[in-house]
């Protein structure tokens, strides 16, 4: 069962695009400081989107803490994660995915792409999977 904590560190930013179908996806800042979905595996996420705003509305984002996330593929407990090319959580392998950011750890197994799982994220201090 997926769950999220009651005390994560959150921020609110303006949505820079229609994010109504992107709840629990990784988001980044666009050049105007607005929240948009990560669009590359090498993107540096600012956090995980918690609501489903349209362009111009408030986007609630967990930066640090326990949250739900949409998986890009099956993820196992303890796996290190970052964003995939479509903003979903993707497993990162140190020493292999050296140009990609690690921003969290999987807490509940997901069986397939699009499954919501629980993760502990820290997008305030991302590091490369070196």
NORCOR-V517681 format. One record per residue. N is the residue number from 1. RES is the residue in one small letter. PSI is psi as a letter, one per 20 degrees, with the letter a starting at -180 (none if undefined). Layout:
n:N res:RES psi:PSI
n:N res:RES psi:PSI
This chain:
n:1 res:x psi:p
n:2 res:x psi:q
n:3 res:x psi:r
n:4 res:x psi:q
n:5 res:x psi:r
n:6 res:x psi:i
n:7 res:x psi:l
n:8 res:x psi:r
n:9 res:x psi:o
n:10 res:x psi:q
n:11 res:x psi:r
n:12 res:x psi:p
n:13 res:x psi:r
n:14 res:x psi:p
n:15 res:x psi:p
n:16 res:x psi:j
n:17 res:x psi:r
n:18 res:x psi:o
n:19 res:x psi:j
n:20 res:x psi:h
n:21 res:x psi:j
n:22 res:x psi:k
n:23 res:x psi:p
n:24 res:x psi:k
n:25 res:x psi:q
n:26 res:x psi:p
n:27 res:x psi:q
n:28 res:x psi:r
n:29 res:x psi:p
n:30 res:x psi:a
n:31 res:x psi:i
n:32 res:x psi:j
n:33 res:x psi:j
n:34 res:x psi:q
n:35 res:x psi:p
n:36 res:x psi:q
n:37 res:x psi:p
n:38 res:x psi:p
n:39 res:x psi:j
n:40 res:x psi:q
n:41 res:x psi:i
n:42 res:x psi:j
n:43 res:x psi:q
n:44 res:x psi:o
n:45 res:x psi:q
n:46 res:x psi:i
n:47 res:x psi:a
n:48 res:x psi:p
n:49 res:x psi:p
n:50 res:x psi:i
n:51 res:x psi:a
n:52 res:x psi:m
n:53 res:x psi:q
n:54 res:x psi:r
n:55 res:x psi:p
n:56 res:x psi:i
n:57 res:x psi:r
n:58 res:x psi:p
n:59 res:x psi:o
n:60 res:x psi:p
n:61 res:x psi:p
n:62 res:x psi:p
n:63 res:x psi:g
n:64 res:x psi:p
n:65 res:x psi:a
n:66 res:x psi:p
n:67 res:x psi:r
n:68 res:x psi:q
n:69 res:x psi:q
n:70 res:x psi:p
n:71 res:x psi:q
n:72 res:x psi:h
n:73 res:x psi:r
n:74 res:x psi:p
n:75 res:x psi:q
n:76 res:x psi:q
n:77 res:x psi:p
n:78 res:x psi:i
n:79 res:x psi:q
n:80 res:x psi:q
n:81 res:x psi:r
n:82 res:x psi:a
n:83 res:x psi:q
n:84 res:x psi:a
n:85 res:x psi:i
n:86 res:x psi:j
n:87 res:x psi:i
n:88 res:x psi:r
n:89 res:x psi:p
n:90 res:x psi:p
n:91 res:x psi:p
n:92 res:x psi:p
n:93 res:x psi:o
n:94 res:x psi:p
n:95 res:x psi:i
n:96 res:x psi:g
n:97 res:x psi:l
n:98 res:x psi:i
n:99 res:x psi:j
n:100 res:x psi:q
n:101 res:x psi:p
n:102 res:x psi:p
n:103 res:x psi:j
n:104 res:x psi:r
n:105 res:x psi:p
n:106 res:x psi:p
n:107 res:x psi:h
n:108 res:x psi:p
n:109 res:x psi:q
n:110 res:x psi:p
n:111 res:x psi:i
n:112 res:x psi:r
n:113 res:x psi:q
n:114 res:x psi:i
n:115 res:x psi:p
n:116 res:x psi:p
n:117 res:x psi:r
n:118 res:x psi:p
n:119 res:x psi:q
n:120 res:x psi:o
n:121 res:x psi:q
n:122 res:x psi:n
n:123 res:x psi:i
n:124 res:x psi:h
n:125 res:x psi:m
n:126 res:x psi:q
n:127 res:x psi:q
n:128 res:x psi:q
n:129 res:x psi:l
n:130 res:x psi:none
